[in-house]
Amino acid sequence: MLREDEESRIIEMAWEDRTPFEAIEVQFGLQESDVIKLMRRNLKAGSFRLWRSRVSGRATKHVQLRSAGVSRGYCPTQYKQR
């Protein structure tokens, strides 16, 4: 059973374009199908549909589909200190 803060972080990682499902699996032990179930439980129906259409077939969400040039899990400006 995941804690609330862990679920929140998984949802955040799932929404991020450059965070692959494999990174979520390494950190939290959830496979892609488990992440989909978690998202379905925690998002409103419309938000879930939007997320699914966004990540379906997105190369950056799967390590094996990524180009070799993508070596990080986030945009370089994503965590900039302001």
BASE-974755 format. One record per residue: x, y negated, z negated of N, C-alpha, C in turn. Coordinates in steps of 0.05 Angstrom, whole numbers, plus 5000, padded with zeros to 4 digits. Each point is the difference from the previous one (the first is absolute). Layout:
N
XYZXYZXYZ/...
END
This chain:
82
501750245000498349765000501849755000/499449825018501649765002498949784981/501949844990499249774984498949785019/498649824988498849785016502149835014/502349954987502149845013501350165023/500150264998501150175021498150005024/497450034995498149985022500149745014/500249784985500249745011502449975018/502350114991502549985016499750175026/498850234998499650175024498249865020/497949874991498249855018501649785013/501649864985501749785011501950115021/501350234994501950125019498650105025/497650104997498450115022499249775019/499549764990499249775016502449895015/502450034989502449885012500650145026/500549855021500550125027502550165001/502149924986502650145003500550214979/498250044982500450214979498950265011/501750205005499050255011498750174979/498250185009498750184981502050174986/502250065013502150174987501249864976/500149745000501149854976498050034977/497549995006498050044979500250294989/500450195017500250284992502550034982/502249885007502550024984499649884972/498849774999499649864975497850114982/497850095013497650074984499150295004/501250145019499250285005497450035015/499049795013497550015015500650025030/498850205013500250025029498149805013/500349975026498349815015497150054995/499150255000497250064996499049924972/501850024980499349924973499849694998/501749865015499949715000497449915013/499250145021497549935014497650044980/500050224985497950044981500049794978/502449924991500249794979498949745011/500749935025499149755012497050015003/498950235009497150025003498549954974/501150114978498849974973500149714990/502249865006500549754988499349755016/499650035026499349785017497050005007/499049765006497349985011500050145027/497750095009499850155026501249845023/499349755002501149835022503049974999/501049964976502949974996501450265007/498850234992501250265007500250045030/497849945014499950035029502149815013/500349764990502049825011502850114995/500550104976502650114994500650245018/498150185003500450245016500649935029/498549815011500649925028502749875002/500849864979502649875000502350204999/499950214984502250184997500050245019/497750065012499850235018501849965024/502050175003501849995022502249794998/500149864978502049794997502750144995/501949955017502650134999501549944974/499749764989501549934976499050144975/497650135002498950144976501050284999/501550095020501050285000503049995008/501750104983502949995003500850125027/498850235008500850135025499349845025/498049824998499249845023501449745002/501549924979501449755000502349995019/500649775010502449975016502449994981/502350075009502450014983500749724989/499049795013500649734991498549924975/497950154992498549934976501250164977/501649874984501350144978499149914972/498149824999499049914974497050044999/498949984975497250054996498349754998/501349775005498549754997501249795018/498549795006500949785015502149844984/502249905013502049864985499049764984/497849885009499049774986497950074979/499350254998497850084982500549954970/502450054991500649974972501949774994/499949795017501749774996499249854975/502049914985499549834977499349725010/498049884989499149735009501049804980/
END
